[in-house]
């Protein structure tokens, strides 16, 4: 074996034993042969151990893959559940707490396999002055501030807590009534200090459409600073009612508002009744307002022009008395946000409100600046004001050159 190199200990051992047989007797040779047979038999056992190890590793890998797929399916099923349940709850919440006229909402999209998208809906504003796209309201459903509680026994969401939504939910036995409990606040006015808790009842039809909303406020006394005391009275704040056409699109909306009251002796009194009717033709939507009793100066028709992506192109209003007739057209920038609003009276531009966005500039003091430009009857502007900085400038009527901002 001198000068040779053995790669396998088993082979070296066999070679050594074979070499020894050349110098031993027959008895010893037989013993060596028996030893060789026993030593060689180790090979199949070692191979079987390796095969078993491979089988175990393969089974472990397959189990890991099955567990991973099962986990991903569980996450996906949970997202589908949240996607379906949140849409109905957030619609009820937004119709309840907002004064805007809610027209329709959009499906909650999923980002990847494990993230909810945003909840967004379309409103019909009576006026628009804000940047971005104020006719589309968005609620972010991600982030650390978003907390959703679920009752696993009834498979229902019981509360949503986020920067934009703070509410708990309770369903009636027939699932046609949803009770919303909003966040309590302490109010102070000339009548005293009160602890108030809004409680809203939302009613659904068999198509799961909202038909009525009743908003109550339970008023309590305040004790020990800002703690809730004994209940004083329950105040009815408003009642909203909705009508729908055969295509399930809204055709009518009524809101009955009740006057505030802060004593037990006062009774609920109706302060205003407003009725709205909707009519849609293509991308044009008309919203007609009727006060009860009638008011020819505030009663009239709002007309909304949308593009194919639900971007508002213009909004106009004409009252029944013919004393108010205006139009605001909207120009978007390349990012799809409002660039300028243009106010027209009888077809002539009176002024514009334009936006300067600084979202890409981390050193900017303001995210958005707004500039108001006033136009004369000749269609030329001679005055501009930066509403954000408070600076203004004028235009020379002879040279048409602008002065510095100051």
C-alpha positions in Angstrom: 0.0 0.0 0.0 3.1 2.2 0.2 2.8 5.1 -2.3 -0.9 4.5 -2.9 -3.7 6.8 -1.8 -7.1 5.3 -0.8 -10.1 7.5 -1.4 -12.4 5.2 0.6 -11.8 3.9 4.1 -13.9 0.9 3.4 -11.8 0.0 0.3 -8.5 0.6 2.2 -9.7 -1.7 4.9 -10.6 -4.5 2.4 -7.2 -4.1 0.6 -5.4 -4.3 3.9 -7.2 -7.5 4.8 -6.7 -9.0 1.3 -3.0 -8.2 1.6 -2.8 -10.0 5.0 -4.2 -13.2 3.5 -1.1 -13.7 1.5 0.9 -14.3 4.8 -1.6 -16.3 6.9 -2.7 -19.9 7.0 -6.0 -21.4 5.8 -7.8 -20.9 9.1 -6.8 -17.3 9.3 -7.7 -16.8 5.6 -11.2 -18.2 6.3 -11.6 -15.7 9.2 -10.4 -12.9 7.0 -12.9 -13.9 4.3 -15.7 -13.9 6.9 -14.6 -10.5 8.0 -14.6 -9.2 4.5 -18.2 -10.4 3.9 -19.3 -8.7 7.1 -17.5 -5.5 6.2 -18.9 -5.5 2.6 -22.4 -5.9 4.0 -22.1 -2.3 5.5 -22.5 -0.9 2.0 -26.2 -1.7 1.4 -27.1 -0.6 4.9 -25.4 2.8 4.3 -27.1 3.1 1.0 -30.5 2.4 2.5 -29.9 5.0 5.2 -29.1 7.5 2.5 -32.2 6.6 0.5 -34.3 7.0 3.7 -32.7 10.4 4.3 -33.6 11.5 0.8 -37.2 10.2 1.2 -37.5 12.0 4.5 -36.1 15.2 3.0 -38.5 15.0 0.1 -41.5 14.4 2.3 -40.4 17.3 4.5 -40.1 19.5 1.5 -43.5 18.4 0.1 -45.1 19.1 3.5 -43.4 22.6 3.6 -44.8 23.3 0.1 -48.3 22.1 1.1 -48.2 24.2 4.3 -47.0 27.3 2.3 -49.8 26.8 -0.2 -52.3 26.3 2.5 -51.1 29.5 4.3 -51.2 31.5 1.1 -54.7 30.2 0.4 -55.8 31.1 3.9 -54.4 34.6 3.4 -56.2 34.9 0.1 -59.5 33.7 1.5 -59.2 36.2 4.3 -58.5 39.0 1.9 -61.5 38.0 -0.2 -63.7 38.0 2.9 -62.4 41.5 3.9 -62.8 42.7 0.3 -66.5 41.7 0.3 -67.3 42.7 3.9 -65.5 46.0 4.0 -67.1 47.4 0.9 -70.6 47.2 2.4 -69.6 48.5 5.8 -67.5 51.4 4.5 -70.3 52.4 2.1 -72.7 52.5 5.1 -70.2 54.4 7.2 -69.4 57.0 4.5 -73.1 57.6 3.6 -73.7 58.2 7.3 -70.9 60.5 8.4 -70.4 62.5 5.3 -72.6 65.3 4.0 -71.6 64.7 0.4 -74.1 63.1 -2.0 -72.7 59.6 -2.4 -73.3 58.4 -5.9 -71.4 55.1 -6.3 -68.3 53.2 -5.1 -65.8 51.0 -6.6 -64.5 47.5 -5.9 -61.7 47.1 -3.4 -58.7 45.8 -5.4 -56.0 43.5 -4.0 -52.4 44.4 -4.3 -50.4 41.2 -4.8 -51.4 38.2 -2.7 -51.6 39.7 0.8 -52.4 43.4 0.7 -55.8 45.2 0.4 -56.0 48.2 -1.9 -58.0 51.4 -1.2 -61.7 52.0 -0.9 -62.9 54.8 -3.2 -66.2 56.2 -4.1 -67.7 59.0 -6.4 -69.5 62.0 -4.9 -71.5 64.8 -6.4 -70.1 68.0 -5.0 -71.9 71.3 -5.1 -68.6 73.1 -5.6 -65.0 72.0 -6.1 -61.9 74.0 -5.0 -59.5 71.3 -3.7 -56.4 69.8 -5.5 -56.0 66.3 -6.8 -59.5 64.8 -7.6 -61.9 65.9 -4.9 -64.9 64.2 -6.5 -63.2 60.8 -5.8 -62.8 60.1 -2.1 -60.2 57.4 -1.1 -59.7 55.6 2.1 -56.4 53.8 2.6 -56.9 50.2 4.0 -53.2 49.5 4.7 -50.7 50.7 7.3 -50.2 50.1 10.9 -53.1 52.4 12.0 -55.6 50.1 10.2 -57.1 47.6 12.7 -60.0 45.3 11.9 -61.8 43.2 14.5 -63.7 40.1 13.4 -66.1 37.9 15.3 -65.1 34.4 14.1 -68.3 32.8 15.3 -70.6 34.9 13.1 -68.0 35.7 10.5 -68.6 39.4 10.7 -66.4 42.5 11.0 -67.2 44.1 14.4 -65.0 47.2 14.3 -62.7 49.3 12.1 -60.1 51.6 13.7 -57.9 53.7 11.5 -56.9 57.4 11.0 -60.0 57.9 8.8 -62.6 55.4 10.3 -63.4 54.8 13.9 -66.6 52.7 14.3 -68.0 49.5 15.6 -70.8 47.5 13.8 -73.6 45.3 15.0 -76.0 43.4 12.7 -79.7 42.8 13.4 -81.1 39.3 13.4 -82.4 39.6 9.8 -79.2 41.2 8.5 -81.3 44.0 7.1 -80.3 46.5 9.8 -76.8 47.6 10.6 -76.1 49.6 13.8 -73.0 51.9 13.7 -71.5 53.2 16.9 -69.2 56.1 16.2 -66.6 57.6 18.5 -67.8 59.5 21.5 -66.9 63.2 22.0 -67.4 65.8 24.6 -69.2 68.9 23.4 -69.3 72.3 25.1 -71.7 75.1 24.2 -73.9 77.8 25.8 -76.1 75.1 27.3 -73.3 73.4 29.1 -71.0 70.4 28.6 -72.2 67.1 27.2 -70.8 63.7 26.5 -72.3 62.5 23.1 -72.3 59.1 21.4 -73.6 58.9 17.8 -75.6 55.7 17.1 -76.7 55.2 13.5 -79.2 52.7 12.0 -78.7 51.7 8.4 -81.5 49.8 6.6 -81.0 47.5 3.5 -83.4 46.0 1.0 -83.2 42.5 -0.4 -80.6 43.6 -3.0 -78.3 44.8 -0.2 -78.9 48.4 -1.2 -79.1 51.1 1.5 -82.7 52.5 1.6 -82.7 54.5 4.8 -80.3 55.9 7.5 -81.4 57.2 10.9 -78.8 59.1 12.9 -79.2 59.4 16.6 -77.0 61.0 19.3 -77.2 59.7 22.8 -76.5 62.6 25.2 -75.0 62.1 28.6 -73.9 64.3 31.5 -70.2 64.9 32.0 -68.6 64.0 35.3 -65.0 63.9 36.6 -63.6 66.1 33.9 -64.5 64.4 30.6 -66.1 61.1 31.8 -69.5 59.9 30.8 -72.2 60.4 33.4 -75.9 59.5 33.5 -77.9 59.5 30.2 -80.0 62.6 29.6 -81.9 62.1 26.3 -81.7 60.6 22.8 -81.7 63.1 19.9 -82.7 62.3 16.4 -80.3 64.2 14.0 -81.4 63.3 10.5 -83.1 60.7 8.3 -81.8 59.9 4.8 -83.8 57.9 2.3 -82.8 56.5 -1.1 -84.7 55.4 -4.2 -83.4 53.2 -7.0 -84.4 52.5 -10.6 -84.7 49.1 -12.4 -81.0 49.2 -13.2 -80.3 49.6 -9.5 -78.9 53.1 -10.0 -80.0 55.8 -7.6 -83.0 57.9 -8.8 -83.9 59.8 -5.6 -82.5 61.0 -2.3 -84.1 62.8 0.6 -82.6 64.2 3.8 -84.7 65.4 6.7 -82.6 67.3 9.2 -83.8 67.9 12.8 -82.8 70.9 14.9 -80.3 70.5 17.7 -81.6 70.3 21.2 -79.7 70.3 24.5 -82.5 70.0 27.2 -84.8 67.2 28.0 -87.8 69.5 27.7 -87.2 70.3 24.1 -88.9 68.2 21.4 -87.5 67.0 18.1 -88.3 69.6 15.4 -87.7 69.3 11.7 -85.4 72.1 10.5 -85.1 71.3 6.8 -86.3 68.8 4.1 -84.4 68.6 0.8 -85.2 66.2 -2.0 -82.9 65.3 -4.9 -83.6 63.5 -8.1 -81.0 61.9 -10.4 -81.0 61.5 -14.2 -78.1 60.1 -16.2 -77.6 60.2 -19.9 -74.2 59.0 -21.1 -71.5 60.8 -19.2 -73.8 63.6 -18.1 -75.6 63.5 -14.8 -78.2 66.0 -13.6 -79.0 66.5 -10.0 -82.2 68.5 -9.3 -82.7 70.0 -5.9 -86.1 70.7 -4.3 -86.5 72.3 -0.9 -89.6 71.6 1.2 -91.0 74.3 1.3 -89.8 75.5 -2.1 -87.1 78.1 -2.5 -86.6 79.3 -6.1 -83.2 80.7 -5.2 -81.6 77.5 -3.9 -83.8 75.1 -5.9 -82.4 74.2 -9.3 -80.4 71.8 -11.3 -76.7 70.8 -11.0 -75.2 69.3 -14.2 -72.0 67.1 -14.0 -70.0 66.2 -17.0 -67.7 63.2 -16.6 -65.2 61.5 -18.9 -65.0 57.8 -19.5 -62.8 57.4 -16.3 -65.2 59.2 -14.0 -63.1 62.3 -14.0 -65.2 65.4 -13.6 -64.9 67.8 -16.6 -67.4 70.4 -15.5 -70.1 71.3 -13.0 -72.8 73.9 -13.5 -75.9 75.2 -11.7 -78.9 77.2 -12.6 -81.6 78.0 -10.0 -85.3 78.3 -10.7 -85.3 82.0 -10.2 -82.8 82.4 -13.1 -80.6 84.6 -10.8 -77.8 82.2 -10.6 -76.2 80.6 -13.6 -72.6 79.5 -13.4 -70.2 76.8 -14.7 -66.9 75.6 -13.4 -64.8 73.7 -16.0 -61.8 71.5 -14.9 -58.5 71.0 -16.6 -56.3 68.0 -15.5 -52.6 67.7 -15.6 -50.5 64.8 -16.9 -50.8 62.9 -13.5 -54.6 63.0 -13.7 -55.0 65.7 -10.9 -56.6 69.1 -11.2 -54.4 71.6 -12.9 -56.9 74.5 -13.1 -60.6 75.3 -12.3 -62.1 77.9 -14.7 -65.3 79.9 -13.6 -67.6 80.9 -16.3 -70.7 83.2 -16.0 -72.9 83.2 -19.1 -70.0 81.6 -21.1 -67.3 84.2 -20.1 -64.3 83.2 -17.9 -64.3 85.3 -14.7 -61.4 83.7 -12.8 -59.3 80.6 -12.5 -57.9 78.6 -9.6 -54.7 76.7 -10.6 -52.6 74.2 -8.6 -48.8 74.0 -8.3 -47.9 70.6 -6.9 -44.6 70.0 -5.0 -45.1 66.4 -4.1 -41.7 65.5 -5.7 -39.8 68.2 -3.8 -39.0 67.2 -0.2 -37.8 70.7 0.6 -41.0 72.4 -0.3 -42.8 74.1 2.6 -46.2 73.3 1.1 -47.3 70.3 -0.8 -49.6 72.3 -3.1 -49.8 76.0 -3.9 -53.0 77.6 -5.3 -53.1 80.7 -7.5 -56.2 82.7 -8.3 -56.3 84.7 -11.5 -58.9 87.3 -12.3 -60.0 88.0 -15.8 -61.4 91.2 -17.3 -64.2 91.4 -19.9 -61.6 91.4 -22.7 -60.5 87.9 -21.5 -57.1 89.1 -20.3 -55.9 88.6 -16.7 -54.4 91.6 -14.9 -54.3 90.3 -11.3 -53.0 87.1 -9.7 -52.9 86.1 -6.0 -50.9 83.2 -4.5 -53.4 81.9 -1.8 -50.7 79.8 -0.1 -48.0 82.5 0.3 -50.3 85.5 0.4 -48.3 87.2 -2.4 -49.8 88.9 -5.4 -48.8 90.5 -8.7 -50.4 92.7 -11.3 -50.1 93.0 -15.1 -49.3 96.2 -17.0 -52.2 97.0 -19.3 -49.8 98.5 -21.9 -46.9 96.1 -22.0 -48.8 93.1 -20.5 -45.8 92.3 -18.4 -46.3 90.9 -14.9 -44.8 92.7 -11.9 -42.7 90.7 -9.3 -44.6 88.7 -6.6 -44.8 90.7 -3.4 
